[in-house]
Amino acid sequence: MHRGGHAELLARHRAVMPDWLALYYDQPIELACAQGRRVTDREGNTYLDFFAGILTNAIGYDVAEISDAVRAQLDTGVLHSSTLYLIRAQVELAEKIATLSGIPDAKVFFTNSGTEANETALMLATGYRRSDQVLALRNSYHGRSFASMAVTGNRGWSASSLSPLKVSWVHGGYRYRSPFKDFSDADYIKACVADLREVIETTTAGDVACLLAEPIQGVGGFATPPDGLFAAFKEVLDEYGILLISDEVQTGWGRTGEHFWGIQAHGVTPDAMTFAKGLGNGLAIGGVVARGDLMDSISANSISTFGGNPVSTAGALATLDYLLDHDLQANAAKMGDLLGHGLRTIAEDRPAVGDVRGKGLMVGIELVGPAGEPDPKAAAAVLEGSRERGLLVGKGGLYGNVIRLAPPMTVTEDEVVEALGILGDVL
């Protein structure tokens, strides 16, 4: 198709879609078909995908086992029934997630997205604790709904100061630009714990509902705190009866390589976890897994019209089975080591790279200027330059200066080497 294909669609997009609906690239592209880890745009250009629809296409594209499961459900004619009826795939998926969570007596509620999952978790925690006070981490991102945006500690993604919650912010998630940046791991954790305690004692009434935290901050630029931070936090939280909720929307399903859930790196079991993205490999599904008493604490009637619907849960069940059967967590660890080592080698003689961080197949590259200041223009240039060379990457960070790499967990060694070659050239 001629170049006008994308230009025409972009003009139509801008006429009818909101101005604030973000698009990548100076000349945005439409993905028309895909297979494995490669996607092809409407104009015939093929790319190696290292962002996976924002970590969502966890298994890759055109996976027969997942497509067959979805087709089999479509063939029944039952695309939807609502949660007023029993849904076999929903129950089977919930059973697996409850077991995998490690949370005692766990129960699961399915939603349509990570935003909705975090909204549900906040409703559960505030109702259970009879408090509208919530703790959140600076530089966090939890969604675009009213409550989830209220606990998003990143001005670029928080469109309003209005809030249904009383939120207090603590240090810890974004180490690279923290005032405690140069501390040892142990001293960093000690300083953040002291800050947490002071925040509780000076900005709250003590009866706080929960701390909602990402083990690795996704939109925040894959900011990664030292292991053990959240275990140390939980000791303080337990003194006050404050719940710990881990936002696993981006860190779940083995993507960090070393653990199935990101929070497990800290040696702690949360009271609840939220999840979404990779579970459906592109299908719309999210949810909350929580202690049974917390999940059952809602006294009013409730349903989810589309959450846990037959098509999404059939596809998610096939995705989870594929992920476990092929030990993709181990592949994420192996390929993540290769990717991280390669990027650190590239960074040695490139002063524009201030930091390479993350775990498994969740790696961030923070780009900086001569004095170490954030350089969002450099990140934008890397985003564009990578696409021109056939590689799709993500961008994020508090200052928009972090390149985010999160390919499907089926990525191969040859593909990682190919991506490193392109990134080396671009950087």
ABEGO torsion letter per residue (X at the ends): XBAAAAAAAAAAAAAABBAABBBBEABBBBBABBBEABBBBAAGBBBBBAAGGGGABAAEBGBAAAAAAAAAAAAAGBABAEAABBBAAAAAAAAAAAAAAGBBGBBBBBBABAAAAAAAAAAAAAAAAGBABBBBBBGBBAEABAAAAAABABAAABABABBABBBBBBBGABAAABAAAABBAAAAAAAAAAAAAAAAAAABAGBBABBBBBABBAAAGGBBBBBGAAAAAAAAAAAAGBBBBBBAAAABGGAAGABABAAAAAGBBBABBBBBEAAAGGBBBBEBBBBAAAAAABABBBBBAABGBAAAAAAAAAAAAAAAAAGAAAAAAAAAAAAAAAAAAAAAABAABABBBEBEBBBBBBBBBAAGBBBAAAAAAAAAAAAAAGBBBBBBEAAGABBBBBBBAABBAAAAAAAAAAAAAAX
